[in-house]
Amino acid sequence: QALSRSSAHEAWLMVLYSSLGIVCCAISVVMVNTGLFIRPLGTAFGWNRADVTLSLSIGALVMVVANPLMGELIDRLGTRRTLLLSQLGYGLSTAAVPFLIQTFGLTGFYLGFGLICGLGAGSTIVGYVRLLSGWFSGEHRKSRGFALGCSSAGVVLGAALSGPLTIFLIENYGWESAFWGLSLLPLLIGLPVTFFFVREAPIEESAQSG
């Protein structure tokens, strides 16, 4: 099904919105910055490097299981609803990490990362492949790879932006505030962008309503 000129314009806007969403995904906001918390958490609780970085392995394993489940959820609910649930869930989980640590110690830290990576799996590129594939169909299918490549660049851009932010927050306000600050990226940027601007492709909307 060929896209009209206005639909083609809207499709490229979806690439922009997808890029912004991926900038705020769990991988580029939390996982890549885990190493920055080694020193402050070690100072506060006596944890060593292995203790802190084990959270990455736990999170990665959780995401291995969560990715197919998020794919199934996208098939059932659509991309937009899944993105909203994922961004909300992982944003709140990130904000809850200081509480979990204070309550359960190192176990709470691991639990927090499990929640972030499990609930946040849908906020990664997984959540946007079907969205953009739907918009770039028909005669515009030849641009699908380029569109996906542009949006996936958001992972690297998000890491480049969130790293300095994390350092600033840790050095000036402490590790707890760093987690709270990072949680605002999905909650105040990713979530509103998805809610107000992201739309399913017309062919997807027709299939879901049918």
Residue, then its C-alpha position, 0 to 999 in steps of 0.5 A: q500500500a503506497l503512502s501518500r505524500s502526507s503519510a510519507h511525511e508522517a512516517w519520517l516524523m515517526v522516525l524522529y519520535s522513535s529516535l527520541g524514545i530510544v534515546c530514553c530507553a533502558i539500555s542507553v539511560v541505565m545499563v550503559n551507566t552502571g559503571l559510574f555507580i561503582r565508586p559511590l555505591g562502594t563508598a556507601f555500602g562497601w560493595n566491590r566492582a564485581d558486586v555492582t557489575l553483576s547487576l548488568s549480567i542479571g539485567a541482560l539475562v532478564m532482558v533475554v527473557a523479556n524481549p520475546l514477551m514484549g514482542e508478544l505484547i506488541d502483537r496483542l496490544g500494538t506498539r504504542r500501548t506497549l511503549l507506554l507501559s514499558q516506559l512508565g514501568y522502567g521509569l518508576s523502577t529506576a526511581a525506586v532503586p534507592f528505596l530498594i537498596q535501602t530496604f534490601g541492600l545488594t539484593g534490592f539493587y539486583l531486583g531494581f535492575g531486573l525490574i528496569c531491564g524486564l519492564g524496560a525491554g519494550s523501550t528499546i529498539v524492540g519496541y520500534v521495529r514493528l512501528l517503523s516497519g508498518w510506516f515504511s511499507g509499500e513503495h516506501r519499503k526501500s527506505r525501511g532499513f535507513a529509517l531503522g538505522c536512524s532510529s537505532a542511533g538513539v541508543v548511542l546518542g542516549a548514552a552520550l547524553s545520559g553519561p555526563l548527566t549521571i556524572f553531574l548528578i552523582e558528583n553534586y547530589g549523590w547516587e540516589s539523586a542520579f537514579w531519580g534524575l535518570s528516571l525522569l528521562p523516560l517519564l518526562i521525555g519518552l513517555p510524553v513523546t509516545f503518548f502525544f506523537v507516536r501513532e501506529a501505521p494506518i495499515e496497522e490501525s486497520a488490522q487492529s480495528g478489524 
